[in-house]
């Protein structure tokens, strides 16, 4: 019996060694194919269809608001390249930004132009909020991501009833005033954009310590150090979608909904009831007036507010019984 066990042990050892030799000699792709199954077939199809992951050619004339980027600096080029790669190959996000930009840029662009702000600053709003009315973990809100105190400093009403940081026209005007103020202090649009992220005091502190006055020469924190480079990438990709592999037709973009204005200078006990007067519901009213933060308006001061109502027929009619 002992002799038989020894023979079986030898046979088992031979099988194990043989398996290892087969594994070493087999091609890696054999294992990938066996593991992936149908995925391998799909990958082959993608390759056959011409899909490739490749490096991105960076434009030589890269600039922010007409101020050239020192692309001959290898360290700067690495940082530029990172943002181009991240924002190009995050295709779903880039496509959403293109769709939203078609809806909101026509509102933002004339306000920037009226205030003498370079058009490139609309991409700062993209970098800040992805053109969504959201609040950051630190409490910055609206598409331009104003903090409460800063919003009030630049003329926005911010309270429990009304928060004009979510009012796209008024917050864009406030952003213009901020940008123009700090452009006079820092001298360049690029440093001004960086100060929007880090705060003017933060940028000035870095400049004083490091004794330089150029954004591309400053050693900054991770977020601000990437900030302008991300804006540059977003500007280029959203301006030239075809160049970066995005097939987008005009009908794919989100559209601005036509509205008319209604003035309100009294308290409103229920915005839901108010909405029904115009055959819409509370959700649609809020979609067009995100600065209304509560389902009512106190308005003890009888201040005049302008509420946007979508044109009749754009949405389905909503009766009081629905």
C-alpha positions in Angstrom: 0.0 0.0 0.0 2.8 2.4 0.9 4.4 1.6 -2.5 1.2 2.5 -4.3 0.9 5.8 -2.4 4.4 6.7 -3.5 3.6 6.0 -7.1 0.5 8.2 -6.9 2.5 11.0 -5.3 5.0 10.9 -8.2 2.2 10.9 -10.8 0.6 13.9 -9.0 3.9 15.8 -9.0 4.4 15.1 -12.7 0.9 16.5 -13.4 1.6 19.7 -11.4 5.0 20.3 -13.1 3.5 19.6 -16.5 0.7 22.2 -15.8 3.3 24.8 -14.8 5.3 24.2 -17.9 2.2 24.6 -20.1 1.3 27.8 -18.3 4.8 29.3 -18.8 4.9 28.4 -22.5 1.4 29.6 -23.2 0.9 33.1 -24.6 -0.5 35.7 -22.2 -3.3 36.5 -24.7 -4.5 32.9 -24.5 -5.4 33.5 -20.8 -6.9 36.9 -21.5 -9.1 35.4 -24.2 -10.1 32.5 -22.0 -10.9 34.8 -19.1 -12.7 37.5 -21.1 -14.7 35.3 -23.4 -17.1 37.5 -25.4 -15.2 40.6 -24.2 -12.3 39.5 -26.3 -14.4 39.3 -29.3 -15.8 42.8 -28.6 -12.3 44.2 -28.1 -11.3 42.7 -31.5 -14.3 44.4 -33.0 -13.4 47.8 -31.5 -9.9 47.5 -32.9 -11.2 46.5 -36.3 -13.5 49.5 -36.2 -10.6 51.8 -35.7 -10.9 52.6 -32.0 -7.5 53.5 -30.5 -6.2 55.1 -27.3 -3.5 57.5 -28.3 -1.5 60.5 -27.2 -3.1 63.9 -27.8 -1.5 66.5 -29.9 -1.4 69.8 -28.0 -2.0 73.0 -30.0 1.1 75.2 -30.3 -0.8 78.4 -29.9 -2.4 77.4 -26.6 -3.4 80.5 -24.6 -5.8 81.7 -21.9 -7.6 85.0 -22.7 -4.9 85.8 -25.3 -2.0 85.1 -22.8 0.3 82.4 -24.2 1.0 79.2 -22.4 4.8 78.5 -22.2 4.5 75.1 -24.0 8.3 75.0 -24.6 8.6 74.3 -20.8 8.6 70.5 -20.4 7.1 70.7 -16.9 4.3 72.9 -18.1 3.7 70.6 -21.1 3.3 67.6 -18.8 0.7 69.4 -16.8 -1.1 70.5 -20.0 -1.0 67.0 -21.3 -2.5 65.5 -18.1 -5.6 67.7 -18.4 -6.0 67.1 -22.1 -5.8 63.3 -21.5 -8.1 63.3 -18.5 -10.8 65.5 -20.0 -10.7 63.9 -23.5 -10.9 60.3 -22.4 -13.5 61.0 -19.8 -15.9 61.0 -22.8 -19.2 60.9 -21.0 -18.4 63.9 -18.9 -17.0 65.9 -21.9 -20.1 65.1 -23.9 -22.4 66.3 -21.1 -20.4 69.5 -20.9 -20.8 70.1 -24.6 -24.6 69.6 -24.3 -24.9 71.9 -21.3 -22.6 74.6 -22.9 -25.0 74.9 -25.8 -27.8 75.8 -23.3 -25.9 78.1 -21.0 -23.1 79.8 -23.0 -25.6 82.0 -24.9 -26.7 83.5 -21.5 -23.1 83.8 -20.1 -21.3 85.2 -23.2 -23.1 88.6 -23.6 -22.7 89.3 -19.9 -18.9 88.7 -20.1 -18.7 90.8 -23.2 -20.7 93.7 -21.6 -18.2 93.8 -18.7 -15.0 93.5 -20.8 -14.2 90.0 -19.6 -12.5 87.7 -22.2 -14.8 85.0 -23.5 -12.4 82.3 -22.2 -13.8 82.9 -18.7 -17.0 81.0 -19.6 -14.8 77.9 -19.3 -13.9 78.9 -15.8 -17.6 78.3 -14.9 -17.4 74.9 -16.6 -14.4 74.0 -14.4 -16.1 75.3 -11.3 -19.4 73.6 -11.5 -19.7 71.6 -14.8 -22.6 74.1 -15.5 -24.8 72.5 -12.8 -26.4 74.4 -10.0 -24.7 72.5 -7.2 -23.1 73.3 -3.9 -19.5 72.3 -3.1 -18.6 70.5 0.1 -17.2 73.8 1.3 -20.5 75.6 0.7 -19.8 77.4 -2.6 -22.9 77.4 -4.7 -24.3 78.1 -8.2 -22.6 77.7 -11.5 -19.9 80.3 -10.5 -19.4 78.6 -7.0 -19.7 81.7 -4.8 -19.3 81.3 -1.1 -22.1 83.0 0.8 -20.1 85.9 2.1 -18.4 86.5 -1.3 -21.8 86.4 -3.0 -23.2 89.0 -0.7 -20.0 91.1 -1.1 -20.7 91.3 -4.8 -24.4 92.2 -4.5 -26.2 88.8 -4.5 -29.1 88.2 -2.1 -28.4 85.1 -0.1 -30.8 83.9 2.6 -33.2 81.0 3.3 -35.8 82.3 0.9 -33.7 83.5 -2.0 -30.2 82.6 -3.0 -29.1 84.5 -6.1 -25.9 82.5 -6.4 -28.2 80.2 -8.3 -29.4 83.0 -10.6 -27.3 82.6 -13.7 -27.6 86.1 -15.0 -27.0 87.8 -11.6 -24.2 85.4 -10.5 -22.5 85.9 -13.9 -22.6 89.6 -13.4 -21.2 89.2 -9.9 -18.4 87.0 -11.3 -17.5 89.7 -13.8 -17.2 92.3 -11.0 -14.9 89.9 -9.1 -12.8 89.2 -12.1 -12.4 92.8 -13.1 -11.5 93.8 -9.5 -8.7 91.3 -9.2 -7.4 91.7 -12.7 -6.4 95.2 -11.7 -4.5 93.8 -8.7 -2.8 90.8 -10.4 -2.2 92.3 -13.9 -2.9 89.1 -15.9 -6.1 87.2 -16.7 -4.3 83.9 -15.9 -3.4 84.9 -12.3 -6.9 86.3 -11.9 -8.4 83.0 -12.9 -6.2 81.2 -10.4 -7.3 83.6 -7.7 -10.9 82.7 -8.4 -10.0 79.2 -7.2 -7.5 79.8 -4.4 -8.7 83.2 -3.3 -6.8 86.5 -3.9 -5.1 86.2 -0.5 -3.9 82.7 -1.3 -2.4 83.6 -4.6 -0.7 86.7 -3.1 0.8 84.6 -0.3 2.3 82.2 -2.8 3.7 85.1 -4.9 5.2 86.7 -1.8 6.9 83.5 -0.6 8.2 82.4 -4.0 9.0 85.9 -5.3 7.5 85.3 -8.8 4.5 86.9 -10.5 3.6 84.4 -13.2 1.1 81.5 -12.7 3.3 79.1 -14.6 6.2 79.8 -12.3 4.3 79.3 -9.1 4.3 76.1 -7.0 0.7 75.9 -6.0 -1.5 73.4 -4.2 -2.9 70.4 -6.2 -6.3 72.0 -7.0 -5.1 75.5 -8.0 -2.0 74.0 -9.7 -4.2 72.1 -12.1 -7.0 74.8 -12.3 -5.9 76.9 -15.3 -4.6 73.8 -17.1 -8.0 72.2 -16.8 -9.7 75.4 -18.1 -7.3 75.3 -21.1 -8.2 71.7 -21.9 -11.9 72.3 -21.5 -11.7 75.3 -23.8 -9.9 73.4 -26.5 -12.1 70.2 -26.3 -15.4 72.0 -26.2 -14.4 74.4 -29.0 -13.2 71.6 -31.3 -15.2 68.4 -30.5 -14.5 66.8 -33.9 -10.8 67.1 -33.4 -11.0 65.1 -30.3 -13.2 62.3 -31.6 -16.6 63.5 -30.5 -19.4 63.1 -33.1 -22.1 65.5 -31.9 -24.9 66.9 -34.0 -26.8 70.1 -33.4 -29.9 68.2 -32.4 -27.9 66.4 -29.7 -27.3 69.6 -27.6 -29.5 70.8 -24.8 -31.7 73.8 -25.7 -32.7 76.9 -23.9 -36.4 76.9 -23.1 -38.2 80.1 -24.1 -39.7 81.9 -21.2 -41.5 85.1 -20.3 -41.0 87.2 -17.1 -43.5 87.8 -14.3 -42.8 90.4 -11.7 -43.6 89.6 -8.0 -43.5 92.3 -5.3 -45.5 90.6 -2.6 -45.2 87.6 -0.4 -46.0 84.3 -2.0 -47.5 81.7 0.4 -47.1 78.8 -2.0 -45.0 78.6 -5.1 -46.8 75.4 -6.0 -50.1 77.3 -6.2 -48.4 80.1 -8.1 -47.0 77.6 -10.6 -50.5 76.2 -11.3 -51.7 79.7 -12.4 -49.4 79.2 -15.4 -50.2 75.6 -16.1 -46.9 74.3 -14.8 -45.9 72.6 -11.5 -43.5 73.4 -8.7 -40.7 71.3 -10.2 -40.8 73.2 -13.5 -41.0 76.6 -11.8 -37.9 75.7 -9.7 -36.1 74.4 -12.8 -36.3 77.9 -14.3 -35.8 79.8 -11.1 -33.4 77.7 -9.0 -32.7 80.8 -6.9 -36.0 80.3 -5.1 -34.9 78.1 -2.2 -38.1 77.6 -0.3 -41.7 76.7 -1.3 -42.8 80.2 -0.3 -41.5 83.8 -0.3 -41.7 86.0 2.8 -40.8 89.3 1.0 -41.7 91.6 4.0 -39.8 94.4 2.3 -42.0 94.2 -0.9 -38.9 93.8 -3.0 -39.5 93.3 -6.7 -38.5 89.9 -8.1 -38.6 88.6 -11.6 -39.8 85.0 -12.1 -39.2 83.2 -15.4 -42.2 81.2 -16.7 -41.8 78.8 -19.7 -43.8 79.6 -22.7 -47.2 78.0 -22.8 -47.2 74.7 -24.6 -43.5 74.0 -24.2 -44.2 71.5 -21.4 -47.4 69.4 -21.2 -50.2 71.2 -19.6 -50.6 70.5 -15.9 -54.0 71.0 -14.4 -54.7 71.6 -10.8 -55.9 68.0 -10.4 -52.8 66.3 -11.7 
